Amino acid sequence: MNTQFKKGVLQLCVLTLLKQRPYYGYELVGAISEEIHISEGTIYPLLRRLKAEGYLETYLEESSEGPSRKYYKLTEQGEDEQRNQMEEWLEFRCSIERLMNFKEEE
């Protein structure tokens, strides 16, 4: 998949997954990678930025499989941002689909 396509929607994907439940970083990479190939090096800078912007908060939880894990969860502001981005994405997707259907009919 085109790298620019992925960059454009990765933040929305992260916010949407975190709207469902908290995730730790590696788990988040795995969930996204099931559909879109990404690396850990892509997700962690994004998570740090989203936290700095007030969209995420973190907490540590003990793990039976090693050291404590840092979990990420949406703040109220993050939920608002996810909702706004989802609305923008749906409008954008509909516009592109209309454009493509128009071009196919010609």
Helices and strands as residue ranges (DSSP letters): H 3-20, E 23-24, H 25-33, H 40-52, E 56-63, E 66-74, H 76-105
